[in-house]
Structure formats: structure tokens, C-alpha cells
Amino acid sequence: MECLIDINADLGESPEALASGADLELMRYITSANVACGGHAGDDSTMRQTIAAAKKLNVAVGAHPSYPDRDNFGRLESPMPPAALERSVREQIASLARVAHEFEMRLVHVKPHGALYHATNKDREIALAVGRAVQAIDPQLIMVGQAGASALEIWRGMGLRTAAEAFADRTYESDGTLRKRTLPNALLDTPERASQQALDIALRHTVVASDGFELPLVAQTICIHSDTPGATAIAHQVNQELRAAGVQVRALSI
């Protein structure tokens, strides 16, 4: 059976990373870019730069909406009413879709950012609000969420397409959650460790948790965080090792 996997990263979150070329270098080794679209970061300028680079490198683009909280980079949950959250997420996706249209590109997916990503797994109303926002823009967009998370089932129940996500550069706990960044060994910040985890995910559908427990995990896309130390080197080796193992590395498609 053919093994397919997408490699994604969150980009367009920092004008400095765009100016320095860091985002561009990382983009060379991924197949999908989750583009910040104004909630936690990003503006028209960073969206245009990111999408222009993605088009040049044949990288698919998706929206990376967040709670509208630039002060905290979208990392804190917000008590927003579902209707207000739905409106904010819809506006964020629409702003990126307009920029993508300028470059004759179409958005492929939506991946919530930070606290919103995790909130969709804990609160059905939040997941539904995000799903409704996506339906209003383009019901063909693929919803990206953590493998095994309840949000994926909710979105599928709404008739939306989904892609389960796993992480090459984060350690898992045995219950399937990500190890908190405040704890030791939360990051897999060497290319060797991250690429081994990516291979386990793609080929064996497992990850080894922090306590040594082997956790079953099926995913269609693997994330590498752009703010992980050495992210570009990690992405390069993950991409290289997956291809060497016979994995077809390519973007999600609608």
C-alpha cells in the first residue's frame, strides 16, 4: 500500500523570520504552510510574502486562524461567545483567501493555532464555531486537527473533510497528549530524533511516549514547529528520511 504524508509548518508569524529568510528556508522542506492570518500574528504584508514564497516553491497554503489575541500570540484561551469566535475565524480565513486569490492560489486547509487548536478538542461549541466559519468560506477546505482528537469527529459530522496531525518535534505523553513545553524533554530538537519519530508515525503508525509506552497514532500530516530550535535542519532531515524510506511526501489536496 502506498504511504502518503504531508509535512506542515506554521509560517508568516514573524516579519523578522520572513526578512531573514528563515521562513523561506524552512518552506523548502515542507509541503503545506499554515499561514498566520491576523488573529495571533500576520497582516497583509506577511501574508503576501508567505504566499508568494509558497507559490514559488510549490507549497500548498492553508489558514492558521487563532483567538484574536496578538498580545498573547493566541496562546491563551478566550471566553469569546461562539458567535463572535465564528465571525473572527471567518474573517481571518477570508483575509488569507483574498490574498491567495491575488496570487491565483486556492487555500487547501485550515489549522487552528495555539489555544484555539486545543480548545476545539475540549469544547464542542468551539469546534462547531470553527467548523461553521470554514463552511461559510469554503466547505471543501480540509480541517487539520490533532490525531485522535474529538474535534476531527465533530468536523466530519458537519460534512467537512479532515486530516489528522502528528508532530515530529514534540514529545507525547502515554494518553496521547503533547508533553507540556514547561516540562523537561518536551521538544525533539535534533534532526535525528525528530526524523525517527516522523518515520514511526508514517510507517508504523506509532510514537514512543515519554514513559516509553508505544502509542498507536494514525496521521495524514506531520507538523514541524517553525520556532523549534534548528527547525530547518529538522525539516530537511525529516523530508529526506521519509522519502528514502519510500514515503510519498506531498501536500494535502482538495
C-alpha positions, 0 to 999 in steps of 0.5 A: 500500500502506498504511504502518503504524508504531508509535512506542515509548518506554521509560517508568516508569524514573524516579519523578522523570520520572513526578512531573514529568510528563515521562513523561506528556508524552512518552506523548502522542506515542507509541503503545506504552510499554515499561514498566520492570518491576523488573529495571533500574528500576520497582516497583509504584508506577511501574508503576501510574502508567505504566499508568494514564497509558497507559490514559488516553491510549490507549497500548498497554503492553508489558514492558521486562524487563532483567538484574536489575541496578538498580545498573547500570540493566541496562546491563551484561551478566550471566553469569546461567545461562539458567535463572535469566535465564528465571525473572527475565524471567518474573517481571518480565513477570508483575509488569507483567501483574498490574498491567495486569490491575488496570487491565483492560489486556492487555500487547501486547509485550515489549522487552528493555532495555539489555544484555539487548536486545543480548545476545539478538542475540549469544547464542542461549541468551539469546534462547531464555531470553527467548523461553521466559519470554514463552511461559510468560506469554503466547505471543501477546505480540509480541517487539520486537527490533532490525531485522535482528537474529538474535534476531527469527529465533530468536523466530519459530522458537519460534512467537512473533510479532515486530516489528522496531525502528528508532530515530529518535534514534540514529545507525547505523553502515554494518553496521547497528549503533547508533553507540556513545553514547561516540562523537561524533554518536551521538544525533539530538537535534533534532526535525528530524533525528530526524523525517527519519530516522523518515520514511526508515525508514517510507517508504523503508525506509532510514537514512543511516549515519554514513559516509553509506552508505544502509542498507536497514532494514525496521521495524514500530516506531520507538523514541524514547529517553525520556532523549534530550535534548528527547525530547518535542519529538522525539516530537511532531515525529516523530508529526506528520511521519509522519502528514502524510506519510500514515503510519498511526501506531498501536500494535502489536496482538495 
